[in-house]
Amino acid sequence: MPTISIIMGSTSDLPVMKEAALFCKEMGVEFELKALSAHRTPELVMEYAKTAKERGVKVIIAGAGGAAHLPGVIAAYTAIPVIGVPIKSSNSIDGWDSILSILQMPSGIPVATVALNGAKNAAILALEMMATGDETIFQKITQFKESLKQKITQANETLQHTEL
């Protein structure tokens, strides 16, 4: 049963959103991947959001470009945390339209927002949320962050031996 749901406004968002799926897969966390449009399939979005908890979903990652209403519409229909991924799409104004559409939610309907095209960070944040109640996920995220530290340590060692 998937515990993270990764959704996108259309399959054209897949090159960005697959990064969230790949990170969940790497961490061994089950996820579902769906395309739903807040504008073209609003009834399906509502049903999806209202039934997420009974399907076992603990965190929703929603990516959208342009007007980017998908994360906010989902957040309006569920108390499950929603993480929005603004996507610079073909109809975006440098991505700012997507960023502001997701970031500027009204009081009472929050959507956590990551950087433009930041689907991997959304997955990391989703797992960190889940780690508060799951020791296995906590350990995996801790190990992942330790590996980041090791990469920087290794990079500094390499720099020490670099001739300019």
C-alpha positions as CSV (number, residue, x, y, z in Angstrom):
1,M,0.0,0.0,0.0
2,P,1.6,3.3,-1.0
3,T,2.3,5.8,1.8
4,I,3.3,8.7,-0.5
5,S,1.3,9.8,-3.4
6,I,3.1,11.7,-6.2
7,I,0.8,13.4,-8.6
8,M,1.2,15.8,-11.4
9,G,-1.0,18.0,-13.5
10,S,-0.1,16.1,-16.7
11,T,2.4,13.6,-17.9
12,S,4.5,16.4,-19.4
13,D,5.5,17.0,-15.7
14,L,7.0,13.5,-15.4
15,P,10.6,14.5,-16.2
16,V,10.5,16.6,-13.0
17,M,8.3,14.5,-10.8
18,K,10.1,11.2,-11.5
19,E,12.9,12.5,-9.2
20,A,10.5,12.2,-6.2
21,A,9.5,8.7,-7.3
22,L,13.2,7.7,-7.7
23,F,14.1,8.9,-4.3
24,C,11.1,7.1,-2.7
25,K,12.2,3.9,-4.5
26,E,15.8,4.4,-3.4
27,M,14.6,4.7,0.2
28,G,12.3,1.6,-0.1
29,V,9.1,3.6,0.5
30,E,6.0,2.6,-1.4
31,F,4.4,5.3,-3.6
32,E,1.8,5.8,-6.2
33,L,2.2,8.0,-9.3
34,K,-0.8,9.7,-10.9
35,A,-1.6,12.4,-13.4
36,L,-4.7,14.5,-12.4
37,S,-5.6,18.0,-13.5
38,A,-7.3,20.5,-11.2
39,H,-8.8,22.2,-14.3
40,R,-9.5,19.3,-16.7
41,T,-10.6,16.6,-14.1
42,P,-11.7,18.5,-11.0
43,E,-14.1,15.8,-9.9
44,L,-11.3,13.2,-10.0
45,V,-9.0,15.4,-8.0
46,M,-11.7,15.9,-5.3
47,E,-12.3,12.1,-5.1
48,Y,-8.6,11.4,-5.1
49,A,-8.0,13.8,-2.2
50,K,-11.0,12.7,-0.2
51,T,-10.0,9.0,-0.4
52,A,-6.2,9.4,0.1
53,K,-6.3,8.6,3.8
54,E,-8.3,5.4,3.4
55,R,-5.8,4.3,0.7
56,G,-3.0,4.6,3.3
57,V,-1.4,7.8,1.9
58,K,0.4,9.8,4.6
59,V,1.9,12.6,2.5
60,I,1.0,13.9,-1.0
61,I,3.5,15.5,-3.3
62,A,1.8,17.5,-6.0
63,G,3.6,19.0,-8.9
64,A,2.0,21.5,-11.3
65,G,3.1,24.2,-13.8
66,G,1.5,27.4,-15.0
67,A,-1.4,28.4,-12.8
68,A,-0.5,25.4,-10.6
69,H,-3.7,25.0,-8.7
70,L,-3.4,21.2,-8.2
71,P,-1.6,21.2,-4.8
72,G,-4.0,23.8,-3.3
73,V,-7.1,22.1,-4.6
74,I,-5.9,18.8,-3.1
75,A,-5.1,20.5,0.3
76,A,-8.6,21.9,0.3
77,Y,-10.1,18.4,0.4
78,T,-7.8,16.6,2.8
79,A,-6.0,17.0,6.1
80,I,-3.0,14.9,4.8
81,P,0.1,17.1,4.4
82,V,0.6,18.4,0.8
83,I,4.0,19.3,-0.6
84,G,3.8,21.4,-3.7
85,V,6.4,21.3,-6.5
86,P,6.2,24.3,-8.8
87,I,7.2,23.3,-12.3
88,K,8.5,25.5,-15.1
89,S,6.3,24.3,-17.9
90,S,5.9,25.3,-21.5
91,N,3.2,27.8,-20.5
92,S,5.1,29.2,-17.4
93,I,6.3,32.7,-17.0
94,D,9.8,31.7,-15.9
95,G,8.2,29.4,-13.3
96,W,7.1,32.4,-11.0
97,D,3.5,31.8,-11.8
98,S,3.8,28.2,-10.5
99,I,5.8,29.2,-7.5
100,L,3.4,31.9,-6.4
101,S,0.3,29.9,-7.1
102,I,1.5,27.2,-4.7
103,L,3.2,29.4,-2.2
104,Q,0.5,32.0,-1.7
105,M,-2.2,29.7,-0.2
106,P,-5.0,31.3,1.9
107,S,-5.0,30.9,5.7
108,G,-6.1,27.4,6.7
109,I,-5.1,25.6,3.5
110,P,-1.3,25.3,3.7
111,V,0.8,23.7,1.1
112,A,4.5,23.2,1.9
113,T,6.4,24.5,-1.1
114,V,9.8,23.5,-2.5
115,A,12.0,25.1,-5.1
116,L,11.1,25.3,-8.8
117,N,11.4,21.7,-10.2
118,G,12.4,20.5,-6.7
119,A,10.7,17.2,-6.7
120,K,13.5,15.3,-5.0
121,N,13.5,17.8,-2.1
122,A,9.7,17.3,-1.9
123,A,10.3,13.5,-1.5
124,I,13.0,14.1,1.1
125,L,10.6,16.4,3.1
126,A,7.8,13.8,2.8
127,L,10.0,11.1,4.2
128,E,11.2,13.5,7.0
129,M,7.5,14.0,7.9
130,M,6.9,10.3,8.0
131,A,10.1,9.7,9.9
132,T,8.6,11.4,13.0
133,G,6.6,8.2,13.5
134,D,8.7,5.6,11.7
135,E,12.1,4.7,13.1
136,T,13.1,2.8,9.9
137,I,12.5,5.8,7.7
138,F,14.2,8.0,10.3
139,Q,17.3,5.9,10.0
140,K,17.2,5.9,6.2
141,I,16.9,9.7,6.0
142,T,19.7,10.1,8.6
143,Q,22.0,7.8,6.5
144,F,21.1,9.8,3.4
145,K,22.0,13.1,5.0
146,E,25.2,11.5,6.4
147,S,26.1,10.5,2.8
148,L,25.7,14.2,1.7
149,K,28.2,15.2,4.4
150,Q,30.6,12.5,3.2
151,K,30.4,13.8,-0.4
152,I,31.4,17.3,0.7
153,T,34.2,15.9,2.9
154,Q,35.5,13.9,-0.1
155,A,35.2,17.0,-2.4
156,N,37.3,19.0,0.0
157,E,39.9,16.3,0.1
158,T,40.0,16.2,-3.7
159,L,40.3,20.0,-3.8
160,Q,43.4,19.8,-1.6
161,H,45.2,17.8,-4.2
162,T,44.0,19.8,-7.2
163,E,46.7,21.8,-9.0
164,L,45.6,25.0,-10.5
